[in-house]
């Protein structure tokens, strides 16, 4: 027999038990989720760079129809990128390759294994080679730090990473499946800051103004606020979100480095030609590649 005053205690105990079971369940799910990511991160360390390269090449091949063949644009990009790669550690294991591609969105992509893509819209809107160098230096570190491969591995799961680590013959199918998911990879805050730090240093060591990366991101932020409809075009902010604190950190880091001589009038005049070429990709080609 339940006496008066006993029922509330029983109900409270039941609610408490249910709440405890709920909290325990959430904790187990959190541990399983993060534990899987931890295992993926550890397994990535055992994947040979050659597998990363094969994966990145498959992703780049998927964008071949958008490749920009304009010699003025391609020549400028290759020169900037080549100087950055020379500034990278000599013992890095990757064979880097960059390809400008047509797009209405300002963006750059670091694919696993050394493949880097940069859009014609970004090149058309960058005010100087220094800004391009800053963005590409940032992307280089996403490759060197294996951020791109780690992000891709988290999308495809632990089975993919273990197959890559142990040379599973069925990996080619996984590569084909994942090649379409390589653009627009998201990185965590620590990876973005690492890419900022190394990207600024690479740009500086290659002879470019280290603060230009922040100049570019700052202008994108301002344009997206002034013209909300342009946010889709400023896709780089979605893939690599910038904020005031991040910009301040980049400016502070750049200010601590030895000043770099600013680009002379002749260099900037030549860059304006590159911008015009990047902006003048034939509309027929644009329509074909966007379909």
C-alpha positions in Angstrom: 0.0 0.0 0.0 1.4 3.4 -1.0 0.9 5.9 1.7 0.3 9.6 1.1 3.6 11.4 0.4 5.4 8.3 -0.9 4.3 8.5 -4.6 6.2 11.8 -5.4 9.4 10.1 -4.2 8.8 7.1 -6.4 8.1 9.3 -9.4 11.2 11.4 -8.7 13.3 8.2 -8.5 11.9 6.9 -11.8 12.5 10.3 -13.5 16.0 10.3 -12.1 16.8 6.8 -13.4 15.4 7.7 -16.8 17.5 10.9 -16.9 20.6 8.9 -15.9 20.0 6.3 -18.6 19.6 9.2 -21.2 22.8 10.9 -20.1 24.7 7.6 -20.1 23.4 6.9 -23.6 24.5 10.3 -24.8 27.9 9.8 -23.3 28.3 6.4 -25.0 27.3 7.8 -28.3 29.7 10.8 -27.9 32.6 8.4 -27.0 31.8 6.1 -29.9 31.7 9.0 -32.3 34.8 10.7 -31.1 36.6 7.4 -30.6 36.0 6.5 -34.2 37.5 9.9 -35.3 40.5 9.3 -33.0 41.1 5.9 -34.6 40.8 7.5 -38.1 43.4 10.1 -37.2 45.8 7.5 -35.9 45.3 5.2 -38.9 46.0 8.1 -41.3 49.6 8.2 -40.0 50.2 4.8 -41.6 48.8 5.6 -45.0 51.7 6.0 -47.6 51.8 9.4 -49.4 51.5 7.5 -52.7 48.0 6.5 -51.8 47.1 10.1 -51.0 48.5 11.2 -54.3 46.3 8.6 -56.2 43.3 9.8 -54.3 44.0 13.5 -55.1 44.7 12.8 -58.7 41.3 11.1 -59.0 39.7 14.2 -57.6 41.6 16.5 -59.9 40.7 14.4 -62.9 37.0 14.9 -62.0 37.5 18.6 -62.5 39.4 18.4 -65.8 36.4 19.7 -67.8 36.7 23.0 -66.0 40.5 23.3 -66.5 41.6 26.8 -67.7 44.1 26.5 -70.5 44.8 30.3 -70.9 48.6 30.6 -71.0 48.6 34.0 -69.3 46.5 32.8 -66.3 48.2 29.4 -66.1 51.7 30.9 -66.4 51.1 33.3 -63.5 49.6 30.6 -61.3 52.4 28.2 -62.0 55.0 30.9 -61.1 53.4 31.9 -57.8 52.8 28.2 -56.8 56.3 27.2 -57.8 57.9 29.7 -55.6 55.7 28.6 -52.6 56.6 24.9 -53.2 60.3 25.8 -53.2 59.8 27.5 -49.8 58.2 24.3 -48.4 60.4 21.9 -46.4 62.8 20.0 -48.7 61.9 16.6 -47.1 58.2 16.9 -47.8 57.0 13.7 -49.7 54.5 15.2 -52.1 54.6 16.0 -55.9 52.6 19.2 -56.0 50.5 20.2 -59.0 48.2 23.2 -59.4 45.4 23.7 -61.9 43.3 26.8 -62.4 39.7 25.9 -63.1 36.7 28.0 -64.3 34.1 28.9 -61.7 32.0 31.9 -60.6 33.0 31.2 -57.0 36.1 32.6 -55.4 37.8 29.5 -54.0 40.8 27.3 -53.8 41.0 23.6 -53.0 43.7 21.4 -51.4 43.1 17.8 -52.5 45.0 15.0 -50.8 48.5 14.3 -52.0 49.5 17.6 -53.5 46.8 18.4 -56.1 45.6 22.1 -55.7 42.8 23.8 -57.6 42.2 27.6 -57.8 39.2 29.2 -59.5 39.2 31.8 -62.2 36.9 34.0 -60.0 39.5 34.2 -57.2 42.2 35.1 -59.7 40.0 37.7 -61.3 39.3 39.4 -58.0 42.6 39.1 -56.2 44.3 42.5 -56.1 47.8 41.2 -56.3 50.0 38.1 -56.7 50.6 38.4 -52.9 47.0 37.7 -52.1 47.0 34.6 -54.3 50.3 33.5 -52.7 48.7 33.8 -49.3 45.7 31.7 -50.2 47.8 29.1 -51.9 50.3 28.9 -49.0 47.3 28.2 -46.8 46.2 25.4 -49.1 49.7 24.0 -49.2 49.7 23.4 -45.5 46.4 21.6 -45.7 48.3 19.1 -47.8 51.5 19.1 -45.9 49.6 18.7 -42.6 47.5 15.9 -44.2 44.4 17.9 -43.2 42.8 17.2 -46.6 43.3 13.5 -46.3 42.1 13.4 -42.7 38.9 15.4 -43.6 38.3 13.0 -46.5 38.9 10.0 -44.3 36.3 11.1 -41.8 33.8 11.3 -44.6 34.5 7.8 -46.0 35.1 6.1 -42.6 37.6 3.9 -40.9 37.3 1.1 -43.4 38.7 3.4 -46.1 41.7 4.5 -44.1 42.6 0.9 -43.1 42.3 -0.2 -46.7 44.7 2.6 -47.7 47.1 1.8 -44.8 47.3 -1.9 -45.7 47.2 -1.5 -49.5 43.8 -3.2 -50.0 43.2 -4.0 -53.7 39.6 -2.8 -53.4 40.8 0.7 -52.6 40.4 1.9 -56.2 36.6 1.6 -55.9 36.7 3.7 -52.7 38.9 6.3 -54.5 36.4 6.6 -57.3 33.5 6.9 -54.8 35.2 9.6 -52.8 36.6 11.7 -55.7 33.4 13.7 -56.0 33.5 14.6 -52.3 36.9 16.3 -52.3 35.9 19.9 -53.1 34.8 22.0 -50.2 36.3 19.9 -47.4 35.9 21.4 -43.9 38.7 21.8 -41.4 38.6 22.3 -37.7 39.8 25.5 -36.0 43.3 24.1 -35.1 43.9 23.0 -38.7 42.8 26.4 -40.1 45.1 28.2 -37.7 48.0 25.9 -38.6 47.4 26.5 -42.3 47.3 30.3 -41.6 50.6 30.2 -39.7 52.4 28.1 -42.3 50.7 29.8 -45.2 51.9 33.2 -44.0 55.5 31.9 -43.5 55.5 30.2 -47.0 54.3 33.4 -48.7 56.9 35.4 -46.8 59.8 33.0 -47.6 58.7 33.0 -51.3 59.0 36.8 -51.4 55.4 37.8 -51.0 53.8 40.1 -48.5 52.7 37.9 -45.6 49.7 40.1 -44.6 48.1 39.7 -48.0 46.2 36.6 -47.0 44.4 38.5 -44.3 43.8 41.4 -46.8 42.0 39.0 -49.1 39.9 37.4 -46.4 39.0 40.8 -44.9 37.8 42.1 -48.3 35.7 38.9 -48.8 34.1 39.4 -45.4 33.3 43.1 -46.1 31.9 42.3 -49.6 29.7 39.5 -48.2 28.2 41.9 -45.6 27.6 44.6 -48.2 26.1 42.3 -50.7 24.4 39.3 -49.0 23.5 37.9 -52.5 27.2 37.5 -53.2 27.8 35.1 -50.3 27.5 32.1 -52.6 30.2 33.6 -54.8 32.5 34.0 -51.8 32.6 30.3 -51.2 36.1 30.4 -49.7 34.6 31.9 -46.5 32.3 28.8 -46.2 35.2 26.4 -46.6 37.6 28.4 -44.5 35.5 30.6 -42.2 37.2 33.9 -41.3 36.4 36.2 -38.4 37.9 39.3 -36.8 40.0 37.3 -34.3 41.5 35.2 -37.0 42.4 38.2 -39.2 44.0 39.9 -36.2 46.1 36.8 -35.5 47.3 36.7 -39.2 48.2 40.4 -39.2 50.0 40.1 -35.9 52.0 37.1 -37.2 52.8 38.9 -40.5 53.9 42.0 -38.6 56.5 40.0 -36.7 58.3 39.0 -39.9 60.9 40.9 -41.9 59.1 43.3 -44.2 58.9 42.1 -47.9 59.4 44.6 -50.7 56.1 45.6 -52.2 55.3 44.6 -55.7 56.5 47.2 -58.2 54.3 49.0 -60.8 55.4 46.7 -63.6 54.5 43.5 -61.6 51.1 45.0 -60.6 50.4 46.1 -64.2 51.2 42.6 -65.4 48.8 41.2 -62.7 46.0 43.4 -64.1 46.4 41.6 -67.4 46.2 38.2 -65.6 43.0 39.4 -63.9 41.4 40.4 -67.2 42.3 37.1 -68.8 40.8 35.2 -65.8 37.6 37.3 -65.9 37.3 36.8 -69.7 37.0 33.0 -69.8 34.6 32.4 -72.8 31.0 32.2 -71.8 30.5 29.1 -74.0 33.2 27.3 -72.0 31.6 28.5 -68.8 28.2 27.3 -69.7 29.5 23.9 -70.8 31.6 23.3 -67.6 28.9 24.4 -65.2 26.3 22.0 -66.6 
